[in-house]
Amino acid sequence: MKKDKTVEALHPHEKKIIAALHELGKATPEEIATKTNLPEASVHKAGMWSKIKGLLYHEETVHKRVTITEEGKQYGRAGLPEKKLLELVQSGTTTIPDLRKQVKNMDIALGWAKRKGWVTIKGGTLTLTKDGKHTLTTITDVEHALRGKEPDEQTLRELTARKLVTVQEKTTKHMQLTAAGKTVATKLPAMMIEDVGQLTPNDLKSGAWKKKQYRPYAVDTPVPTVVAGKFHPYMTYLQRLREKLVAQGFEERRGPWVETEFWNADALFMPQDHPARSIHDVFHLKTPKQGAVTHPSALKLVGKVHQNGWITGSRGWGSFDPKRSLGLVLRSQTTAVSARILAEKPTNTKYFIIGRNFRVDKLDATHSYEFYQCDCIVIGDHLNMRHLYAYLTLFAKEIAGADKIRFRPSYFPFVEPGVEVDAFINGKWIEVAGAGIFRPEMTKPLGEDRTVLAWAFGLDRLAMRSLDIKDIRHLYQPDLNWLRKAPLVV
């Protein structure tokens, strides 16, 4: 009974194709179109429907048409240049200058003779090898092919590489019934009554629908997957975050991925011998190795702070190498952009940066050498840690989805005091952000005398939790299978 329903649900074109294949056994779309009087496009379309239903399958046969070029025909008549070269060497003409006078296409001839091991060259003189002597007494596969014999795959590749032949491929498609299709075909003769697939208003008005046989809808038939374009879930997540920050009055800024060590570390009051600046943590560019000085006054003042603290009340780090400041690295933290903002004498008071950063790491399901970070700064007079805690509480709940939050004292070279922010999410505490108030050693040499609150969220793991992603590599790698199945982020 189930198979009868399958037959009833077939489109008339499918029935005709199945009946034709039952008679022909195996046929091309062109042959089926001739047999059924259907347009070839209809045969292809209905054939695909039947294939999805498991009633027929497609076979493809690739035919190669080999055509000898004019150069190939010339070699077929006059002989290959490398063969001519062998004959001259055997007859006593062995030096390259003498051979070049007598062999047309000498470079081609010598190249193929050497590649095939037919000659050796010593002191500009050619000598036939054992294989070369044997070749003089035989007809090579290339010569056979140029004289009309069908070449094997290796010979065809050589002929094509030498442009002695052209190859045109033609794919022929055949359709053939499956076992299920053959079973359906035996039921068709009794059911070839022309059925109708659409009920029209005229049929309803006239009552003609009572005399027609309507084809039932096969709602359980598998259909091809629709591959529609959509945004990457992570990019949508980041865009939603941008919208939230803008709604809270923050202005977005961006900075370069390739950054000088000055902005990436020196301007942040990170000592030049800090372990985090080693080749084991930061990607250093091989070429070019150094960038340009864009803010000479800031470079000079930052150098003084590193050396002796300048006017900040700090002792500094005791040394500073301005040449190292110009070294180019892949940005390891978006805080570098915060430093750039301060050096530009900002007019706004609230900024955020969402950017990609890079650090040396081993790539696996939970670690990556690239990551997104969101840095925020608030600039103003009379700001203190209470203001910072208020912002962090709001952000932890809005961005991280925290049920509860806690603060822990921590150290960062560019803030004092510094805190770590933990969020209680899905029953456990996780670290979500680092924060603090920028030190005078960072702000004063950049020309900023006001208080600057700063915090940074690592976004990758927050996004993985929000998007229910288990492998961090899905955030960056173009895995089309995963992207097509990933739900839309709205």
N, C-alpha and C positions, 0 to 999 in steps of 0.2 A: 504493500500500500504506500509505503514511503517513497518508493521509486516511482510509482505512478504520479505522486504529487510533484516529484522532481521533473517528470516529463511535462506535466501540465503547466508548470511554471516557466518552461523554456520559451524564449522569444522565438517567433517564427523563423528568423534568420538562423538561430542556433539549430533548430530542427532540420532545416535544409542542409546545413553544413554537416551535421552528424549523419544524416541520411546519405549524403554524397560520400563521406569518408567511409561509411559502412560498405559502400559499393566499390570505391576506388582503393581502399586500404590505406594508402599513403599518398598525399597530394600537396602541391604548392598552393598558396592562396590564388594564384592566377588560374590554376586548373580547377579549383573549387568554384571560382567566380564564373568560369565558362560552364561548368556543370549545372550550377544553380541559377544562372542568370542574375546573380547579385553583383552590385558594384564591389570592386576589390576592397575598398575601404570598409564596406559593411562586413565583408568576410573577416578582415583583420579584427574589427571591433567585436563581432559576435564570437569569433574564435577565442578572444581574450576572456570573454565572459565564461565560455565553456571550460577554458583552462582553469580559471579560478574555482569552478565547481568540480574540478577533477574529472571531467569527461573527455578531455583530449590533452595532448602535450605537443610541444613544438620541438623540432630538431633543426639545427642550423648547420649547413655544410659550406665551408669556405673554399672557393675555387680560385686558383691563381692563374692569371694570364701573363705569360712572359713574352716580352717583345724585345728583339735585339735592336740596339740603337745603331746609328750610322757608324759610330766609331767601332762598335762591336762587329758590324758587317765587314768593315775594312780589315779588322784583325782576322776575321774568319777567312778572308780571301788571301791576304798577304802574310798572315802569321802573326803571332804575338811578338811584341818587341823584345821581351826577355828571352824568347826562343831564338830570335835573330842574334841576340847578344851571345848566347851559348855557342852558336855555330861559329861566330867570329873568333871567340876565345879558343875554340878547338882548332881553328885553322891557323892560329898563331898571332892574331891581333889581340894583345892582352893588356895594353896600357889604356887608362881611362881617356886621355886626350885623343888617341888614335881611334878608340871605339866610338867616342862622341862624334867623330867625323862621319862615321858610317851608319850609326844607329839613330834613327829618328825616335824621338821620345826617350832619349838615353836615361834621363832621371827616372822615368817610370820603369824602364827595363831593368836598370840596376837595382832599384828599390825592391821589385818583386823577386829578382834573382837572389838577392841577399836574404829577404824574408823567408824564402822557401829553402834556403840552405843549398843553393845550387852552385854558388861561387864563394870564394874567400878573397879578401883583398889584403895585400901586404906591400907597402911601399909604392902604392899606386898601380900595382899590377894584379890582374885577376887570374885566379886559378880555378879550374873546374873541380868540384867535389865529386864524390862517387855518385850522389844523387843527381848532380848536374849532368854527368856523362850518361846516366840511365835515361834521364828526361829527353836527351837528344834522339833516343831510339824509340820513344813512345809518343803517343798522342795524349796530352793531358786532358783532365776532365773539363777544364775551361775551353779547350779547343773543341772537344766533342760537343759541348753546349752551343758554341758559336756556329757549329755546323748542323745544328738542328736537333741534337739529342736532348731529351728532357734532363735537366740537371738535378742533382741531389741538393739537400738544404744547404750544406756547407759550400758547395760550388755556387749555388744561387746567391748566397750572401756575398761571396767574393765578386761575382759578376755585378751585383747591385752596387757594392762599394766602389767598384771601378767605373761605374756608370756605363757598362757595356750592355746592360739590359735594363728595361723598366718592368716593374711588376704591378699589375692591377689586381686587386682582390674583389671578388663578388661573392656575397653571402646569399645562399639559397635557403629559404625557410620551407619546411614541410610540416604538415599537421597530421596527426595520427590519433586514433581513438585509444583511450585507456580501457581497462576491463570494464569499469563502470560505464564508460561511453558506449561500448559494444552492447551492454545489457540494455541501456536506454534506446539504442538504435533498433533493437528487436521489437520495441513497443510503439515505434513511431508510425508504421503504416496504418494502424487502427486509430491514430489520433492526429492525423494530418489535416483535420478540419481547421480552416483558417480562423484563428481566434483574435480577440481584440484586447489591446492593452490599455485603452483609455476610454472612459465614459464621457461622452460629450453632452452639452445641454440639449442639442437637437434629439439625441437618442432618448433623453428623459421626456421631452415634450411629445415626441411622436409615439413613444412606447416601443420603439425599435429595439431597445435594450433587452426586451423579453425574448427576442428570437436570436440574440447573439450569444456566443460563448466567450466569456471574459477570462483572460489569463490571470491566475492568482499571482499576487506579489510574493516573491521569494525573499522575505525579510531576513531570513537566517543565512543568506548566501554571503560568504566572505567577500569583502571589497578591498581594492588596493588602498594602502595607507596614504592619506593626503599629507604631503610634505609641504607645509606652509612656512613662510618666513616669519621669524619672531626674534625678539631681542634675547640675548643671553641672560639667563636668570640673575647672574651676579651683576651684570651691568644695570639691570632693572633695580636690583636691590640698592646699588650705589646711587642711582638716580633718585630713588625714594628718600634716601638719607640726605641728599643735597636739598631736596625740597623741604624737608623738616628743618634743616639748619637755616635756610633762607627765610623760612617762616618765622624763625626766632630772631631775625635781625642780623644774621651773620652774612658777610660778603665772602664769596669764594675767590681764592687765588691759586695759581698754578706755578710750577717751576720745572726746570729741565731735569731729565733723568740722568744725563751726564753732568756731573757737578764737580766743582773744584773742592779740594780738601778744605779750603778756607771756609766756604759756606757749610759744607757737610760736617765739619768738626771744629776747626779753629774758632770760628765765630760763636760756637756753642760752648766755648771755654773747656773743650776737651783737650787735655795735654797731648802733645805730638808723639809721646811715647806710650799712649794709652793702648792696652791690649786690643780693644775693639777696633783700632785703626790698622791692625796688621793685615797681611795678605790672607790670613786664615779666616777673616771675617768680612772683608770688603773686597769687591772686584775693582782692581786697578786697570786702567786702560793701557794697552801696549803702544798704541799709536792713535792719535797724538798723545804724548805723555803729559803735556802741560797745557793749561788754559791761559787766558789773558787776565790782567789785573783790571777789574771793572770799577772797583771802589778803592782807589789808592789811599785815601785818608782813613777809611775803615781798616784796611790792611795794616797801616802803620800803628793805629791805636790798639787794635787787637793784639798786635805783636808786643806792644808795651805792657798790656795787661798780662800776657803770658810770661813776660820776662820778670816783671817786678810788681804787678798789680795796678800800676799807673795811679789814678786818683780814686780807685774803688775801695781802698782800705784792705785789699787782699795782698798777699805776698806773691801771687802768680805762681808759675811753675818753674821759673828760673832760667828758661831758655825758649827760643823761638826761631825757626828757620823759615823765612819768607818764601824760599824756593819750594819747600815742601807744600806750602799753602796753595801753590799753583798746580799741584799734581791732580790729574783727572781720575775720578772714580765714578762708578755707578752709585747713584744716591742711595744711601742706606737708611735714611730717615727723612720724613717730610718736615721735621723740625728745621731742616735747612731752609725751607721756604719761609718759615716764620722769621728766621734771621734776615732774610732778604726783605721781608715786609717792613721790619723795624728800620732797616737802613734807608728805606724810601720815604721816611717821614710821613707815616700814614695819617690820613685825615679821618678815617672811620675808626671805630673802637673795637669792633668785633669781626674776626676773620676766621675762615676755616680752609683747610687744604685736604682734599681727598686725592691721594696719589699713590703710584706704584713705586716700591722700593726694592732693593736687591741686596742680599747678604749670602755669603758662602754657606751652603747647607747641603745635606744629602736629600735628594728627591725621593719621597715615598708617599704613602697615603695620608700622612699627617704633617709632613714637612716639605717646604718648598724654598727655592732660592729667590723667589719673588713674592711680594706680599703687598696688600693695600693697607694703608694707614690713614686715619683721619686725625689731623692736628687742629686744635682750636686755640685761639688766643683772644683774651679780652684786655684792652688797654685803658687805663684810667687812673685818676687820682684817688687816694684813700681806699684802695681795694685791699682786701686781706684774705686770710684763709677761710673765713666764714663765707665770703662771696664764692670762693672756689668750691667749697663743699656743696653749696647750693646748686651751682652749675653741674657738678659731678653727679649729684643725686638725680637731678632732672635727666641728664644724659644717660645714666646707667639704666634708668627705668624706660626712657623713650627709645633708646637705641639698642641696648642689650636685652631689654625685656626682663630686668631683674625684679625679683620679688622683694629682696632685701639687699642692702649694700653695707660694706664696711671699709674703713680706711686703715692702712698700715704705713708707718713711717718707712721711707725708702730713700735711696741716694741716686741722683742723676747729676752729672757734672754741671749742667746749666740751670738747675733750679735749687732754691733753698728757701723754705723747707720743701722736701719732696715726699710724695705719698703714692702708694699703690692702691688701686681701687679694685675690690673684689665684689662680685655679684653672685647672689644666690639664685641659681637658675636650675629648674628641673630637679630640685632636691640636693644640689651640691654647690659648693663655693668654687668659683673660677675667677682667675685674674683677667680683668678686661681693659684696664687703662693705667697709665702712669701720669702723674700730674705734679704741679708745684708752681712756685712764683719764680720767674726768671731772675737769675742773679744779676747784681749790678755789673759784674765782670762781663756779662753778655750784653746787657742793654746799653750801658754808658758809651762804650766805644762805637756803637752803632748809632748814637745820637738820640737815644730815647731815655728820658729822665722819669717818665711815669711808671707806675707799677704795671706789670704784665702777668696776668694769670695764664697758665698754659696747661693743656692736657692732650693726650694722644690715645686713641683707641686702635687696637689691631682689629681689622675688619674681617679677615679671612675666616677665622673660627666662629665669629659671631654670625657671619653669613651662612656658614655650613650648618649651624644650629637652626637658623631661621628657615633655610631652604631644605633642610633634612638631607644634606649631602654628606656622605661618609668618606669620600676620597677628595682630598684638597686639590688633586690634579684636575678634577672636573672644572674648577674655577678658572683655569687658564688654558688648558689644552683643547684644541678644536675637535673633540670627539663627537662627530655628527650623530652617531647612533644614540648617544646619551642625550644630546641636545634636542633631538626630535621627540624623545620620550619625556623629557623634563617638563613638568607643569609650568604654565604661564604664571608669572608673578604680577599680581595686580595690586 
